[in-house]
Amino acid sequence: MLCEKIICAGFGGQGVMSLGQLLAYGAMLQGKHVTWLPSYGPEMRGGTAYCCVVVSDKPIGSPMITDNATCCIVMNLPSLNKFESAVIPGGLLLVNSSLIEQKSYRDDIQPYYLPVVEEAIACGNVKIANIVMLGAYLEATGLVQPDSVIKAFLKVFGAKAGRMTSLNSDALKRGMALIHAASPVCAAA
């Protein structure tokens, strides 16, 4: 039975909410049951922000993810420090290595250190680092097809999504390529 539990976390303004929404809508377009639960810190932009996304073949009992995440996507150091322990053994940890130099302390998960900001800049817009990270997640898990995420852009971003389709498609592809360039790195004991 499929039941993926993903935490997406970073500073407000890094696009972690839209990353989670795109993942949820993409999975929904593929007929999966989904939940998306946002959580904001005291400030919207610049404060702590994270969301929980659950994707399942069966109805979902709770949108909360506490200590049983199958994957954690972290865009900043405070998020790594807060959520790394929530990943189940064997789970994934996707780290924005552009902003986080610290490595995982755990040796029972699969961490990937991905320079998503540099890839976003190479695409022409630093603001799409979250989309690069989403592409990396899609490639690492195969949970949602990239075409479904492209369709989900219209739902999440509305009319402006059409103007950004090419840029976002490129960002997804760059993120997918990052997974192949990086291999999971085990933490030092």
C-alpha positions in Angstrom: 0.0 0.0 0.0 1.3 3.4 -0.9 1.4 6.0 1.9 4.0 8.7 1.5 4.4 11.3 4.2 6.5 14.3 3.1 7.5 17.4 5.2 8.5 20.4 3.1 10.2 23.1 5.3 12.1 26.4 5.0 11.8 30.1 5.5 8.7 31.9 4.4 9.3 33.1 0.8 11.3 30.0 -0.3 8.2 28.4 -1.9 7.8 25.4 0.4 4.0 25.8 0.5 3.7 25.9 -3.3 6.1 22.9 -3.5 3.8 20.9 -1.3 0.7 22.1 -3.1 2.2 21.1 -6.5 3.0 17.7 -5.2 -0.5 17.3 -3.7 -2.3 18.4 -6.8 -0.1 16.4 -9.1 -0.8 13.3 -7.0 -4.5 14.1 -7.0 -4.5 14.3 -10.8 -3.1 10.8 -10.8 -6.1 9.6 -8.7 -4.3 9.4 -5.3 -5.8 10.5 -2.0 -3.9 13.5 -0.7 -3.7 16.0 2.2 -1.8 19.2 2.4 -1.5 20.9 5.7 0.4 24.2 6.0 2.1 25.7 9.1 3.5 29.2 9.3 5.7 30.8 11.9 5.1 34.2 13.4 6.0 36.0 10.1 4.8 34.9 6.7 7.9 36.0 4.7 11.2 35.2 6.3 9.7 33.3 9.2 9.5 29.5 9.6 7.2 27.8 7.2 6.5 24.1 6.5 3.8 21.9 5.2 2.9 18.2 5.5 1.8 16.3 2.4 0.4 12.8 2.6 -0.2 10.8 -0.6 -1.9 7.4 -0.4 -3.8 4.8 -2.3 -6.4 4.8 0.4 -8.3 7.5 2.4 -6.0 9.4 4.8 -6.9 9.4 8.5 -4.8 12.4 9.5 -2.8 15.1 7.6 -0.4 15.4 10.5 3.2 14.1 10.3 5.1 14.0 13.5 7.8 11.3 13.6 6.9 9.2 10.7 7.9 11.2 7.5 9.0 9.1 4.6 10.8 12.2 3.2 11.8 15.6 4.5 12.7 18.4 2.1 14.6 21.1 3.8 15.5 24.5 2.3 17.3 26.0 5.3 19.3 25.0 8.4 16.7 25.6 11.1 14.4 23.2 9.1 17.1 20.6 8.9 17.6 20.8 12.7 13.9 20.7 13.4 12.7 17.9 11.1 15.6 15.6 10.4 14.6 13.4 13.4 11.1 13.0 12.0 12.3 10.9 9.0 11.7 7.2 9.4 14.7 4.8 9.0 15.3 4.3 5.3 13.5 7.5 4.5 14.8 10.4 2.3 16.3 13.7 3.3 16.6 16.3 0.5 18.8 19.2 1.6 19.3 22.5 -0.1 23.1 22.4 0.0 23.2 26.0 -1.5 22.2 27.3 2.0 23.0 24.3 4.3 26.5 23.2 4.8 25.7 20.9 7.7 25.4 17.2 7.0 22.9 14.7 8.4 23.8 13.2 11.8 21.9 10.0 10.9 23.2 6.9 9.2 19.8 5.2 8.8 18.3 7.6 6.2 19.3 8.5 2.6 20.4 12.2 2.5 20.9 14.0 -0.8 22.7 17.4 -0.8 21.4 19.4 -3.7 22.6 22.8 -4.9 19.1 23.9 -5.9 19.7 27.7 -5.7 22.6 27.4 -8.2 20.4 25.4 -10.5 17.6 27.9 -10.2 20.0 30.7 -11.1 21.2 28.7 -14.1 17.5 28.5 -15.2 17.3 32.3 -15.0 15.3 32.8 -11.8 16.5 32.2 -8.2 12.8 32.1 -7.1 12.3 28.6 -8.6 14.8 26.8 -6.3 11.7 25.1 -4.8 10.7 23.8 -8.3 14.2 22.4 -8.8 13.9 20.7 -5.4 10.5 19.3 -6.4 12.1 17.8 -9.6 14.7 16.1 -7.5 12.0 14.7 -5.2 10.0 13.4 -8.2 13.1 11.7 -9.7 14.1 10.2 -6.3 10.7 8.7 -5.6 8.7 8.4 -8.8 5.7 9.2 -6.7 4.2 11.7 -9.2 4.8 12.1 -12.9 6.3 15.4 -14.0 3.5 15.9 -16.5 1.0 15.8 -13.6 3.0 18.5 -11.7 3.1 20.7 -14.9 -0.7 20.4 -15.0 -0.9 21.2 -11.3 0.9 24.6 -12.0 -2.4 25.9 -13.4 -4.3 25.0 -10.2 -1.7 26.4 -7.9 -0.6 29.5 -9.8 -3.6 30.3 -12.0 -3.2 32.4 -15.2 0.4 33.3 -14.6 1.3 29.6 -14.7 1.0 29.6 -18.5 3.7 32.2 -18.9 6.0 30.2 -16.6 5.5 26.7 -18.1 8.8 26.5 -19.9 10.8 27.9 -17.0 9.2 25.5 -14.5 9.6 22.5 -16.8 13.3 23.4 -17.2 13.6 23.7 -13.4 11.9 20.3 -12.8 14.3 18.7 -15.4 17.3 20.3 -13.7 16.2 18.9 -10.3 15.7 15.5 -11.7 19.2 15.6 -13.2 20.6 16.6 -9.7 19.5 13.3 -8.2 21.5 11.4 -10.8 24.5 13.6 -10.1 24.3 13.2 -6.4 24.3 9.9 -4.6 22.9 9.4 -1.1 25.7 10.2 1.4 25.8 8.4 4.7 26.6 10.4 7.7 29.9 9.9 9.4 29.7 7.9 12.5 
